[in-house]
Amino acid sequence: MALAPRLEIRQGQSLVMTPQLQQAIKLLQLSNIELSNFVEQELEKNPLLDRDERADIPDMAAESADRERADASGDTGADSGGDPSGDAGGDAGGDDGFSDADAGQLSLNDASPASEMDSGFEDMYPDDTGSDRTGAAGAEGDATPAALGGSDWSASGGSGAGGAAPDGDLDLESRLTRDQTLHEFLTEQLDVSVFDPAKRLIGRFLIDCVDDAGYLRFEDGIDGLADIADRLGVALEDVEGMLTVMQGFEPTGVMARSLKECMALQLAEQDRLDPAMQCFLDNLELVARRDLAQLCKLCGVDEEDIRDMIAEIRALDPRPGLTFGGETAAPVVPDVFVRAAQGGGWTVELNTETLPRVLVNQQYYATVSGATQNKDDKLYLSDCLQSANWLVKSLDQRARTILKVSREIVRQQDGFFAHGVSHLRPLNLKTIADAIDMHESTVSRVTSNKFMATSRGVFELKYFFTSAISSTDGGDAHSAEAVRHRIRELIDSESPKKILSDDKIVEMLKLSGIDIARRTVAKYREAMNIPSSVERRRQKKLSA
């Protein structure tokens, strides 16, 4: 067959990932903090986007609920987002377990998205949200609110807008002060203890190598004290001398290079670092294994002395630097609230404080575009308007999808919310995706980095997805998380004189109707950081 160039016409289908669709997918998997940072960047780049700083957002939940119930013509099972499948709403105490107040969660005042932006959205979201209503720009409505800015996404009717704090809550002192950090405290001690400029330079370099726990950690290619001496052009003896001086700083144990050295510094200050204690510190791994016999042999003391040494070690501070202020860990902010509804069932609400509130300024666009004659400027404004409208719709769809997935999770795991972890059911992404008519990948993105606040604590959405463990009697399968909880309960309630082995736990679980292998029990136990039966026996014997 001769090889020659030729023209062919072929017809096929393919998914084109437009920049707008990529943005929508990206927004879906962002956490609330990442989403807030992304919206801030868009506000800086796009002149047509404004932050909605209104303190009073109109409560449109009740009005929207009445309108949607009238449109549904009595279909109380319709989703508050307009889901025709009818699996996300319901009367209080009904079969689905949701209160009637849920119908008011998704009242919207959407922006006016361009029709050409809708293509490509259907792949990720079902077209059931009714978010294509347009709002004309007028004298009072010239700034089109984003779906999250002009809406109340909570059944409780709160505005969720972050306004100015009342005068009584304005605490300037707490805003203008902060705790002293460990590095600042060490620097103060260095300045009053060392006056040689060269030694101070060494000391400041060593302080920069101290982590929040107070340990000396070498990074950026630094191998040790010798490498520091080479970098600073000083003798190794000077660096070691400065380290010895600074290891006498407060808090005691700071500037140590290992846990053993940290404890040795604290014991030396208490005049308790004798040869037996030093040998004890050199064999801390035996302490972790509760091997008292070997410790007695190495340290040359009896078992009572070893117990006293362990008591002294427990009184020490293994992380002396943590007594000082550092970077405050940001608390987990839930994306969804689940509350018990009056009359039974559960109310699922989005946390409005985590939803960005932005406006598309239609009046500014009309004014500027009308006064602009340059073709490139008009094209730029048109792109900004399209990008702003698309962002509004993406935020709207993201919030709707999170709420829809969360409600289905609550429906599937109703036993957990009512009775606890032991009633957690096996659940996978496909079950949720089929129930709400979405793709598994969409559900996976929604459940990543999203948290749900319940009466039993705050859980990541992925926590509710667990594998199934078969039942011995052929009944319903058990959730792996529920089985792990059961294993922990058995171990916590075991008698010090009768420690449960993994084989014994398997027998007890099978009596409860759980068909599980011994290696699975061992895997779950290790994942929960529970020691083996031998180590638990030593531990309880030591603490007896």
KALIN-V483965 format. One line per field, one symbol per residue. ss: DSSP state (2 for helix, 1 for strand, 0 for the rest). A space follows every 50 residues. Layout:
ss->???
//
This chain:
ss->00000000000000000022222222222002222222222222200011 10000000002222222222220000000000000000000000000102 22220010000000222200000000000000000000000011100000 01000000000000002220022222000012222222222220002222 22222222010000110000000022222222000222222222220000 00000100222222222220000022222222022222000222222220 00222222222222000002222010000000000111110000011111 02220001111222222222200022222222222222222222222222 22222222222202222220222000002222222200022222220000 11110011112222000110100000011222222222222200100100 02222222222001000222222222200000222222222220
//
